[in-house]
């Protein structure tokens, strides 16, 4: 008996291409924001919509997590120390090692932008979203990413003084309040109300689309803000071409390092996923407003430009990785990402 493949021949190459609609949506949102940024009243409505969406998202995280899991995430200190070390030690050291590029390959202003992104806290919503999509340690990711942002209010200005020789730094206390209201409060409310809401959330798996929709909206909002500030008018095309390989190399090294190191020091796969996604991200939502506080208005656009590009690249790459982790069993990762003979035939 002949198989369908034998009857009709092998599938054309273009039919074997798997389109990741999540990543496609991220790219489209950035392109649309570049061509048609939200301005005026529309931008204010978008900002509030993103805040509401993030509030709902973290309420759902609170509902989904068993209190025992949340407590386990809170006390998992080895995970948090590892993520914070990757964020505030390994990343800045790596950026400092690129100093010879300043003034030659990269303009000094763009190199300062690379330094700036290296000392920023991790993203919160996207780090946790990707950890959730990849079936990693969500409870640990929530605590680590939130802790990274809280500590970043203090660590980032101090690191800026050390690696960027910047004085006159001002810390905005309101950023801690915003973090608590937008992220920690809805999560706690979700934990408190889960006895009434957990069943509904469990029976409606499509609610997980909120994870992906929130990232797409954040990308559109962030790029709209960048366009409205005129970032793209302050740098040439050749500068962007030179900057891209540097940012790609930074992200590639950190992604490889944050997977290799946890495996070497005894973390399990779910913790490895949380460390990789939380330890490699840099927050545009935190970095852009903090730069406007710490630096002069003339410096901000070029400082934020590398962060904008890195933010976009990290979302695309991590979106692909998260989908691959979710699609492949744990045994695939234990084999170093190699398919078995049966899996190759099935693909």
N, C-alpha and C positions, 0 to 999 in steps of 0.2 A: 504494500500500500504506500503510495507516494505521499509525501507531505505537501502542505500548501506551498512551502518555500521551493520544493522541487518542481511543482507544477508551474509556478509563476516566476521562478527565478529569484535571485536576491533582491531585496528592496533597494530602490535607488538611494544614492548617498543622502539626498536632501530629505528623504523620509526618515532617516536615522538621526537627524538633528533634533535634539530636544530643546524646545524653547522654554526658558525659565521666565514665566510671565511676571513673577515678582521682580526679578532684576530688570526686565524690560520696562516695567512700570516705574522703577526708580530712575532709569535713564530718561524715559519720556518726561517724567515730572521735572527733571533738571533742565531738559531742553525747552520745555514749555515755559518754565520760570525764566529762562534766559531770554526767550523771545517775547513772552507776555507775563512779566512780573506783576504780582498783585501790588497795587498802589493805593494810597489814600485810604478811604473807608473800607475798601475791599481787603487791604492788607491788615487793618485793625480787626476786621471780622475773622480773617484767616488766623491771626494770632490767637484770638479767643477760641476759635474752633479747634486749633491744635491743643490748647491747654485743656479744653473739655475732653477731647479724645484721649489725651494722655491720662487724665483723671479716671476716665472710664476703664482704660487699659489696665491701670494699676489696681483699680478696684477688682477687676476680673482676676488679676494675679493673686490678690488676697483671697478671693473666693476659691480659686483652684487649689491653693496650697493647704494641705493638712497642717494644723498648728504644730504638730510634731516635726514636720519637715521644715517649717519656718524656724523653729527653735534650733534644729540641727544646723541650719544654715547660719544662724547667728553665732553659734559657738564653734564653728569650723574655722578656728583662727589661722591654721596653716594655709588654708585656701586664701584668706583675706591678705595675709602677709605676702604671699607669693604674688598676688595680683597687684598689690600696692607697690611691691618692689619692681615689677615689670613696668608699671606706669610711671613711677617717679624716680627710678634709679637707672634701669637698663635703657629705657628709651632716651632720656637726656644724655647719657654717656655715649650712646650710639650717634646722636645728633652732634655732640661735641667732636666726635671723631671725624666728622665731615667738614670741620672748619677749614682745611686746606682748599676746599672748593670755593670759599668766599672770596670775592674780588676777582676771580678768574673765570671759572665755569659758571658760577652763580653770582648775581649782583649781591653786595653786602646786605641790601634791604630784604631780598628774598631769602638769603641764608638766615637772617634774623627771624623771618617768618617760620623757617624750618625749626629753629631753636624754640620758638614760641609754642608751636604745636607739640613739641616733644615734652614740654613740662606741664601740659594741660591734664586735667582729670579725664577719666574714661567717660564715654557716653553712658547714659543710664538706660533710656528706653530701648535703643537699638541693641545694646549689649545684652540686655535681658531678653528682648524679642528673639534675637538669633540663638541665644542659649535655649530658649523655649522651643523654637522651631527644630533645633538640632537634638532635642531630647537630652539636654545637659542638666546640670544642677541649678535649677531656676532659683531656689531659695538662697543658695550661696551667692548667685549672681546678683540678686536684688540687694543683699546686704553689702557685698563688695562694691558694686557700682555706686550705691548710695553713699557708702563710706568714702569712696574715692572723690565724689563731688563735694561732700562736706569738708574733707581734709584739703581738697584742692583750693578752697577759698583762702587757706593759710599757706599751703605748700607752694602753690603756683607763684604768688608774689615773692616769696622767699627765694625760690629757685630762679626767678627772673632776676633778682638782685645779684645772684651768684653767677649765672651763665650769660646774662645779657647786660650786666652793669647798669641796671636801671634804678634810679632813685625816685623819691617822692611817691611811693606806692600807696594807694588807698584801697582798703578792703570794704566792700559794701555789705553790711550786716543783712540787708534785705535778701541777698542771694540764698542764705541759709533758710530764711523764712519761706521763700518761694519753693525751695526744694522740699521742705517739710509739707507744705500745703499741696503741691502738685503730685508728689510721689508717695511720701510716707503716710500721709493722712488717708488717701483712698485705699492703700494697701491694708492699713489697720482696720478701716471700715469693712473691707472685704472679709478679713479674718473674723470680725465680730458678727457679721451677718450671714456667714456661710451656711449656718444650719438651715436658713430659709432659702438661700439662693444657690447652693452647691448643686442640687439636683437639676435645676433649670439649666445652669451652665454646662453640666455634664451631658444633658440630653440635647444640647444645641451646639455641636462641634463647629458649626460655621462661625461661631463667635470668635474663633481663633483668627479669622480674617482681620479682626481689629488690630492684631500684632502687625500685620503687613501694611494695612491701610495707614496706620499711624506713622510708619517710617516714610511712606510715600509722601504724606502730607508734610512731615518735618523737612524732607528734602526740598519740596517745592517752596515752603516758607523760608528756609535758610537761603536758597538761591535767589528768591525774590528780594530778600533783604540785601543780599550782596549786590545785585543789579541796581537796586535803588540807591546804594551808596556809591555807585560808579566805580566799583573795583576793577572791572575789565578795561577801563579806559586809562589805567595808570601803569600798564605793563604791555610789552610787545609780544608778538607771537613767538619770536625766538626764545624769549625768556621762559615762556610756558613750555616749549619743546624741551628746553634744558632742565626745567624743574621736574617734569614728569618722571624721568628715570630715577631721580633721587627719591621721590616719594614712593614709587613702586618698590625700590630696593629696601627702603625703610620698612614698609608694610610686609614685604616678603620675608625679610629677616625676622621681624617680630612674630609673624604667624608661625614660622618654623620653630623659633626659639620657645614660644609659649606652648607648643605641643610637645617638643622634645624634652624640655626641662621637667615639667610635671611628671612625665612618664619615667624619667630617671630617678625622681625622688619619691616615687611610690603613690602618686595620685591615680585614682581610677578614671575610666573614660568620661564619666559625667562631669567630674571635676576638671579634667583636662579641657573639655569643651568650654566650661565656664571661664577657666583661666585664659584660654585662647581668645575668646570673644571680649572679655572684660579687660584683659591686659594689653590688647593691641589697639583699642579704640581711642580716639581723641575727640572731645566734645566741641562741636561747632557752636552749639547752643550756649555753652559756658564760655568758650574761648573768645568769641566775637564781642559780647558785651564786656567781658573782663578787660579785653584789650582797649576798648574805648575808655575805660576807667583809668587804666595804668599808663597809657601812652597818649601822645599828642594826636590830634585829629589827622594831621598830615602823615603820621606813621601808620595809622591803623589799617588803611586799605591793603598795603603791601604785606603787612604782618598777617592779615587774615586770609589773603589769597592762597598761600600754600595750605592753610587749614581747610579752606573751602574745597580745594581739589582733593586733598587727602581724605576729607570726610566723604566725598562722593565715591572715591575709589574704594575706601574701606567698606562702604555699604554694598557696592556691587560685588566685590570679591567675597565678603563674608556672607552675602546672600547666596552665592553659588556654593560656598563651603557648607553652610547650614543645611541647604537642601540636599547636598550629597551625604552629609552625616545622617540625616533623617532617612534617606532612601537606602542606605547600606547598613547591614547588621554589624554588631560589635565585632564579630569575627573578621570582618573586612578591615577594620582599623587595626586589629591585632596582627594582621598580615602585612601591615605597612601600606595599606591602600591598594593591594593587588587583588585582582579578581581570581577566583578559582576557575578551573577548567569548565565546570558546569555553568558558572555564572557567565563566562565568556561566550559559551554556546547559546545561553539564553538571551544575552544582549545582541 
